[in-house]
Amino acid sequence: MESYFVMRTVLNWLREPRQLNRMLAITLRILAALIVPFSLVTFFRAGKLIFDLPASGILGGIVFQMFFVLAIYAVVHGLYIRARDIDALTGGEYNMFPLAAILVRAAGEAIAAFISLMAVGGGVYVWFTGKGVGTILTPPPKFMPLFGDTTFMGGIEFMVGGVLSAILVVVITYLAAEGLELLTEVAGRLQASRRTPGESSEPKLSSEPGVRLRSGTGS
């Protein structure tokens, strides 16, 4: 009866670490590829708003668009690189820890790249237009912090706050990834210690010249 169902085959397939790694690597590449068409919606929507701006603000909008394209490229390229790292995993006994470490790094790098580049482009947009980034990036991603107001100093605050937030994201995600890698190392050492036969408790005879083993109670 089980031959008519595929779940046993699927579960047996997932038991192989290399198969799971390959599946997640493909998923990461598909996700990266889907980011491009979804980002085009925001790009063209922002383009319509840019040409409605006064002449002094169009340049700021164009600069923002350039940084938006750079941000999308950085995110997509970073995800492809991390997908290749997942493919390169050996698929050992403790496979999920290093796999999760790469995924955590990929998420942190993607968020940090987007936030930092959007912070610079958004600050320039504020300078030239006197408007907030929310007027062109609608709606702003929930993970993107918004700093400052629509003044010149507000643009600087938006830049500095965004870049510092990106650095903080990298630090936190890299720390979490290193913690997962440390767990992998500890688990590997524990497994190796269990497989190593225990040493004999009997005293060993010294093989150094001039050293003799004393016997009996007297000298």
C-alpha positions, -999 to +999 in steps of 0.1 A: +000+000+000+029+023+008+041+021-028+011+044-038+022+072-015+053+094-021+059+107+014+083+079+024+103+086-008+103+123+000+114+117+036+141+093+026+153+119+000+154+146+027+174+124+050+204+129+027+220+162+038+233+169+003+199+167-012+185+191+014+214+215+008+208+214-030+171+220-025+177+251-003+203+264-027+179+262-055+152+279-034+176+307-026+184+312-062+147+313-071+140+338-043+168+360-056+155+358-092+120+367-080+133+399-063+141+414-096+105+415-112+090+425-078+115+454-075+106+466-110+071+475-097+086+498-071+111+512-097+085+522-122+061+535-096+089+557-082+097+568-118+062+582-123+065+601-090+100+615-100+088+632-131+060+649-111+086+666-090+099+701-097+130+705-118+152+709-087+140+676-073+142+654-104+180+649-100+175+637-064+149+612-076+172+599-103+200+595-078+176+576-056+167+553-085+204+546-091+209+536-055+178+515-056+191+495-086+225+491-068+207+478-037+187+452-056+218+441-074+237+438-041+209+417-026+205+394-056+242+389-061+248+382-024+220+356-023+235+338-053+269+337-036+254+322-005+235+297-026+268+286-040+282+283-004+253+260+005+260+238-025+296+235-014+286+221+020+299+186+025+266+174+042+281+160+073+264+144+103+255+178+118+245+195+086+218+219+098+240+241+120+264+252+092+234+254+068+216+277+092+247+297+097+249+304+059+212+313+058+215+337+087+245+354+071+227+356+038+197+373+054+218+398+074+239+407+043+208+412+021+191+434+047+223+454+054+231+460+018+196+472+010+194+495+041+228+511+036+224+518-001+188+531+004+200+553+033+225+570+010+201+574-019+173+584+004+194+611+021+202+626-013+165+624-022+157+644+009+183+670+002+170+677-033+132+674-028+126+683+009+104+652+011+106+620+030+117+587+015+082+574+022+069+595-007+089+576-033+094+542-016+058+532-010+055+515+013+090+514+029+101+479+039+093+471+075+129+462+083+141+496+070+145+522+098+135+558+090+156+586+106+154+624+105+130+648+089+128+665+055+155+691+062+192+690+051+202+677+085+174+652+084+189+638+052+223+634+070+205+617+099+188+593+075+221+584+059+241+579+091+212+561+109+207+538+080+244+529+076+248+523+114+217+502+113+231+481+085+264+476+104+244+465+135+224+440+114+257+425+101+272+423+136+241+406+150+236+381+122+273+372+120+274+367+157+244+343+155+261+325+125+293+321+145+273+307+174+258+281+151+292+272+137+305+269+173+277+245+181+287+224+150+323+222+163+312+213+198+288+186+185+316+172+163+340+170+192+314+153+214+307+128+187+344+121+182+349+116+219+322+090+221+337+071+193+372+072+208+379+041+230+387+049+266+423+048+277+435+020+300+436+029+337+468+008+343+501+026+348+523+027+318+560+016+320+584+044+312+605+037+281+630+064+289+666+052+295+678+053+331+643+051+346+634+019+364+602+007+378+604+000+415+589-032+429+583-045+463+581-025+495+618-021+503+645-002+485 
